[in-house]
Amino acid sequence: MAAKAQIKDAGTNPRGIPYAPFVDKVEDYVSSRAEVDGTMKSFQEMISKYQFMEVNTQRRAAGLKEKIPDIRKTLDMVQFLKSRKGGSDPLETTFELNETLYAKAEIPPTDEVYLWLGANVMLSYPVAEAETLLESKLSTAQHSLDNCEEDLDFLREQITTLEVATARVYNWEITMKRKEKSERGDVEGDGDPKRILPSR
């Protein structure tokens, strides 16, 4: 069927999300009213899939928006430690033990830092290597967020395209119903004319 061929060859965005079929001519998708329900169901299923992808992408974007400031803050601290000279006085600061408890500490000039990698894993890195690692992680996270935002715009556009397609198929069906009703009326009116009695 033409519609299936168009959907298959519609292409995808850079992340592999397929384009929604654009219904320019309804006749390319349905040839009779009998096919309307199946076509409408297919469009609704596609809308549901796009909405599912939209929700997952929103969650991923929200996680990245929380993660990026933490990476940037850690990178700023590593760069600050890197800038301190070997003969500098120890730096007095506070660090978090839990959500409500902080402790004081003195940090002497250092060439080594410890980074949390997740899953309760912490590794030591030379300051320069830690800076490179964090810059890479920040760049990757920002790029992923940009992709998420681009995908969200793309998904909303595909949902709108399918909603328009659904409306066009629905309107086409209404037009066909009226046309068939009109044609039936014309056929019924082609019989022998009723005799009109003269008025008295």
N, C-alpha and C positions, 0 to 999 in steps of 0.2 A: 504494500500500500504506500502511496506517496507520502503520507504523514509519517509513517515509520521510517522511511528512508531519510526524510528531512531531519527527524530527531536524531537518528544515528550519526548523520554527517554534520551535525550542528557545530561541532568543535567544542573546545573547553577553554577555560581561563588558565593562567600559568600554573595554578595549583591543581588542575585536573577537574575542576567543577564544570559540568556541561552547561552549555547555553540552553535556555528554554526555547522551544519552537515558536517562531513568530508567525501568527496566523494572519496572512494578508488576504487570502481567499479561503473562505470556509469550505468551498467545494474541494479543495485539495486534501481536506481531512475527513469530510463526510460526504457521501454521495446520496444518502437518503436519510430520512428521519430515524430509520431503524438503527443507524450507527451513532446517533447523537449521544445516547446514554453511555455507551462504551467510551466515546471520545471525552465526554465530560468527566467520567470516572478516572480516565488516564491523566487528565490535566490536574484533577484534585489530588491524585496520588503524587504527582510530581511536585505540586505545591507543598504537600506535607513533607516530602523529602528535603526540599529547599529550606523549609522552616526548621526542620530538625538540624540541618547543617548550620543554619543561622544561630540557633541556640548554642550549639557546641562551640562555634567560633566566638560568640559573645563571651562564653565562659573562659575560653583560652585567652582572649584579649584582656579580660578582667584580671586573670592571673598574672599576665605580663605587666600590666599597669601597676600591680603591687610589687612585682619582682624588680622592675627597672630602677625605682628609687633606692632600693636596698643595695643593688649592685653599684650604683653611682656613688652612694654614700661610702661604701667600703673602698671603692677606688679612690675617692678623695682622701680618705684616711691613709691609704697605702702611699699615695703621692706625697702626703704631708710627712709621713715617716721617712720617705726617701729623701726629702729635701733637708732633713736635719743633719747637721754636721756631727762628726765623731766626737768632738769635744763639748758638745752641748750639754746643758744640765738636764737631768731626768725630767720628764714631763709628768705632772700630776694630773690624774684624770679619774673619772668614775666609770665603772662598767657594770652591766646588768647581770645579776645572778638569776633573777626571775622577774615576773611582771611588776612586782612591788618592792623588790629588794636590790639595792645597788651597793657596791663596795668601792673604796678608794684604792688607787694603785699608782705607782711611779713607773714610768716607762723610759728606760735609758735609750740612747741612740742605738738602733739595731739594724742589722742587714737581713733579718729574717722575720717573717710573719706567718701566722697560722690562719688558714681559711677553712670555713665550713664548706664542704662539698655536698652536703645533704646525706640523708640516711644515716645520721649520727657519725659521719666520717669527717675528720679534720686532718689536714695535711700541712706541713710546714713548707714554705717556699722562700727563696731569696726575694727580697723586696722587688727587684727589677722584674723577675719572672712573674711574681704575683701581679704586678702592674700590667704586664702584657696579657696575662690570663684574664684579668678582670675587664680590660679594654675589649678583648675578644668576646667575652660573654655579654658585655653591654651592647656591643655592635650587633651580635646575633639576636639578642632579645629585642632590640629596637627594630631590626629588620623583620623579625617575626610579627611584631605588633603592627608594623606598616602593612604587612601582608594580610593580617587579620582584618584591619580596617578596610583594605581594598576588597577583600572577599566579602565583607559585610555589605558594602555598597553594591557589589556584583550580585549577591544573593537577593537583596531587596529588589534590584532591577529585574531579575528573573521571575520573582514572585509576581511583580506588577505585570510583567509580560504575559504570564499565564492567567492572571485574573482578567486581563483584557481579552485574551484568547477565549476564555470561558464565556465571558459576556457576549462575544461575537457569535460563538456557536449557539448560545441560548437565543439570541436575537434572530439568528438565521432560522432556528426551529420555529419560532413564533411566526416569522414571515411565511414559512412553508405551510404552517397550519392554516393561516388566513388564506393563502393562495389555494390550498386544497378545498377549503370550505367554500371559497368563491366559485371554484370550478364545479363543485357538486351542485351549487345553487343554479349555475348556468345550465347544467345537464338536466336538472329537474324542471327547469323552465322551458325546455325545448319540446315538451309534449303538446298534445292538442290543447288549444286555448279553451278555457272554460266559457260556457255560454253565459252571456250576460242578459238577464231578463229585463225587458223594458220597464221602466218605472210607471206606475199608474198615477 
